[in-house]
Amino acid sequence: MIHEKNNLPQLRVEDRGNIRWLIVDNPSRLNAFTMAMWAALPRLIREAEEDPEVRVIVLTGAGEKAFSPGANIPK
């Protein structure tokens, strides 16, 4: 199940059974976090913690090259 509450396309939220997947989806930047993504992450984790159906939270990156180098710092 994909969550519609999350309005950040670069940080997808999916439920697969009792597993909540938080997927960093910014492969053109090696999944670097934007400031909006950093701001949203604590809320998304808190929502997963408060959901009685969620037993595991997985944070992963989309694509094949990298999980994440960290923050996307604009020039």
trRosetta pair geometry for C-beta under 8 A, 3 or more apart (Angstrom, degrees):
i j d omega theta_ij theta_ji phi_ij phi_ji
1 14 6.7 154 75 -160 42 63
1 15 4.4 -5 53 53 97 102
1 16 8.0 -174 20 -68 64 41
2 12 7.0 -50 -140 -170 101 101
2 13 7.1 115 -160 83 57 62
2 14 5.3 -29 -96 -102 62 81
3 6 5.1 69 99 5 110 103
3 13 4.1 -21 32 92 124 117
3 14 7.3 -142 -4 -82 82 31
3 15 7.3 87 -49 -17 93 95
5 13 7.8 -30 61 58 87 146
5 47 8.0 -174 89 -141 146 165
6 11 6.6 -115 180 98 131 89
6 12 7.3 137 100 -140 143 31
6 13 4.7 127 -7 9 151 121
6 40 7.2 93 -141 -179 95 137
6 44 6.7 37 -96 -99 123 116
8 11 4.3 17 103 39 125 98
8 36 6.0 174 -108 130 125 113
8 37 6.1 148 176 -92 153 71
8 40 5.6 -139 -10 3 148 170
9 12 7.4 8 -167 -70 41 83
9 25 6.9 -86 147 84 64 122
10 24 7.0 6 158 -164 78 58
10 25 5.3 -151 -149 72 43 73
10 26 4.5 32 -153 -63 115 100
10 34 6.5 73 81 8 153 118
10 37 5.9 -74 100 -76 110 124
11 22 6.7 -9 -176 -173 90 88
11 23 7.3 154 -161 76 40 50
11 24 6.2 -13 -106 -107 70 54
11 25 6.9 -166 -70 24 21 84
11 37 4.8 152 -50 -130 129 95
11 40 5.9 153 75 87 157 135
11 41 7.2 -118 -150 -76 150 76
11 44 7.2 -135 148 -38 124 161
12 21 7.6 -3 107 113 92 98
12 22 7.6 158 82 -159 51 38
12 23 4.2 -16 62 61 100 107
12 25 5.2 46 -10 -13 107 133
12 62 7.7 70 19 -55 124 125
13 20 7.0 -16 -164 -173 90 93
13 21 7.1 154 -155 83 40 62
13 22 6.0 -8 -102 -105 73 64
13 23 7.6 -166 -71 20 26 81
13 44 6.1 -146 -88 -147 128 121
14 20 7.7 156 83 -159 42 48
14 21 4.5 -11 62 58 91 112
14 23 6.7 20 9 -8 107 121
15 19 7.1 148 -157 79 54 50
15 20 5.7 -26 -100 -102 74 64
15 21 7.4 -172 -82 17 22 80
15 53 7.5 27 -154 114 140 122
15 54 7.2 -102 -121 -90 106 93
16 19 5.0 -21 68 66 85 103
16 21 6.2 37 4 -17 107 118
18 53 6.1 -139 -120 162 73 67
18 54 6.2 143 -175 -135 65 28
18 55 4.0 24 150 12 123 109
18 56 6.6 82 118 17 86 84
19 54 7.4 74 -135 -146 12 75
19 55 7.0 -46 -75 59 53 83
19 56 4.7 -20 -115 70 79 105
19 57 7.8 160 -164 -91 63 21
19 58 6.1 17 -180 -5 109 114
20 48 4.2 -155 74 -127 167 121
20 51 7.2 112 -63 58 137 140
20 54 4.5 0 -27 -133 117 127
20 56 7.1 -175 28 91 69 52
20 57 5.0 -20 70 -110 104 69
20 58 7.2 173 86 24 51 69
21 58 5.1 -20 -111 68 66 105
21 60 6.7 -35 -159 27 95 111
22 41 7.3 88 179 -132 149 81
22 44 5.7 112 -110 133 126 137
22 45 7.4 -32 -48 -72 156 73
22 48 7.7 -87 -46 -42 112 147
22 57 6.7 17 -5 -176 110 94
22 58 6.9 -177 28 89 69 51
22 59 4.8 -19 72 -106 109 70
22 60 7.5 141 78 24 58 61
23 60 5.7 -19 -112 73 69 85
23 61 7.3 115 -164 -131 64 15
23 62 5.6 69 169 -55 106 92
24 31 4.3 85 121 -168 116 110
24 33 6.9 -69 -134 -80 128 77
24 37 7.1 69 -125 -168 92 144
24 59 7.4 43 -22 -179 101 84
24 60 7.1 -148 22 103 82 37
24 61 4.7 -32 66 -109 105 69
24 62 6.6 -139 90 3 53 80
24 67 7.4 76 51 173 132 60
24 68 5.5 -3 103 -71 166 123
25 31 7.3 -15 -86 -114 9 90
25 61 7.9 158 -76 -163 39 54
25 62 4.1 47 -113 -4 71 144
26 29 4.8 -27 145 50 107 104
26 30 7.7 -5 104 67 86 28
26 31 5.0 124 60 -121 82 37
26 32 6.0 -89 105 49 135 57
26 33 7.8 161 28 -84 148 28
26 34 7.4 158 -88 -24 159 96
26 37 7.8 -82 -26 -56 138 157
26 62 7.6 121 17 45 35 110
26 72 7.3 -86 144 -52 154 140
27 30 7.0 28 -157 -95 43 22
27 31 6.1 6 -86 -53 46 78
27 61 7.7 122 -88 165 77 98
27 62 5.4 -91 -51 99 106 95
27 63 3.4 123 -114 -49 128 146
27 65 6.9 116 -158 30 93 109
29 32 4.2 -79 138 27 112 106
29 72 5.4 10 166 -105 149 124
30 63 8.0 -121 -130 82 41 146
30 65 5.9 -90 -119 104 83 120
30 66 4.1 18 -168 51 98 141
30 68 7.0 133 130 -131 80 36
30 69 5.3 47 104 -14 129 109
31 61 3.9 -36 -95 -144 174 118
31 62 6.5 156 -89 42 114 70
31 63 6.8 -157 -45 37 107 118
31 66 5.8 -155 29 96 107 91
31 67 6.4 -100 77 147 147 29
31 68 4.3 -93 109 -90 104 75
31 69 7.6 136 72 5 73 68
32 68 6.3 132 -95 -159 32 83
32 69 5.5 -26 -89 52 90 94
32 70 6.6 -3 -136 75 82 43
32 71 6.4 37 -176 146 97 18
32 72 3.6 114 122 -67 122 86
33 37 4.5 -138 -156 87 81 126
33 38 5.2 91 153 -56 129 85
33 41 7.8 -26 -138 -39 134 134
33 68 6.3 42 -32 -168 87 136
33 70 6.7 -69 24 160 102 34
33 71 5.3 -52 68 -107 93 50
33 72 6.2 -159 75 -2 35 85
34 37 4.7 101 50 3 73 102
34 38 7.2 -134 95 -3 41 85
34 71 8.0 95 -109 -157 15 70
34 72 5.3 -26 -84 46 59 124
35 38 5.6 -51 -149 36 35 113
35 39 6.3 35 153 -19 66 107
35 71 7.8 41 -70 -150 61 109
36 39 5.7 -55 -147 38 31 113
36 40 6.2 26 156 -17 65 110
37 40 5.8 -60 -144 39 30 107
37 41 6.4 46 156 -42 64 99
38 41 6.0 -42 -151 9 29 117
38 71 7.0 -1 -56 -106 134 98
39 42 7.8 -62 -179 26 32 97
39 43 7.9 15 141 -1 62 113
40 43 5.7 -68 -162 44 50 112
40 44 5.8 45 148 -23 83 110
41 44 5.7 -59 -144 37 31 110
41 45 6.3 29 160 -17 67 106
42 45 5.8 -57 -146 38 32 110
42 46 6.2 34 155 -21 66 107
43 46 5.6 -55 -146 37 30 113
43 47 6.3 33 154 -20 65 105
44 47 5.7 -50 -147 34 31 113
44 48 6.6 31 153 -18 62 104
45 48 5.7 -55 -152 36 33 111
45 49 6.3 35 151 -21 66 105
45 57 6.4 65 -131 -164 77 163
46 49 5.6 -54 -148 36 32 113
46 50 6.3 22 156 -13 66 110
47 50 5.9 -63 -146 42 29 106
47 51 6.4 34 154 -30 64 107
48 51 5.7 -53 -147 25 32 114
48 54 4.8 -122 -168 136 76 168
48 57 4.9 92 133 -93 153 117
49 54 7.5 -79 -72 84 17 128
49 57 7.7 -32 -60 -43 69 138
51 54 4.3 66 85 2 110 110
54 57 6.8 41 167 -67 124 79
60 67 6.9 -95 -158 -134 50 91
61 66 6.2 -48 117 110 163 55
61 67 4.1 167 -2 -149 129 41
61 68 5.4 -177 -82 -43 130 80
63 66 7.3 5 92 41 116 58
66 69 6.3 0 161 -44 150 80
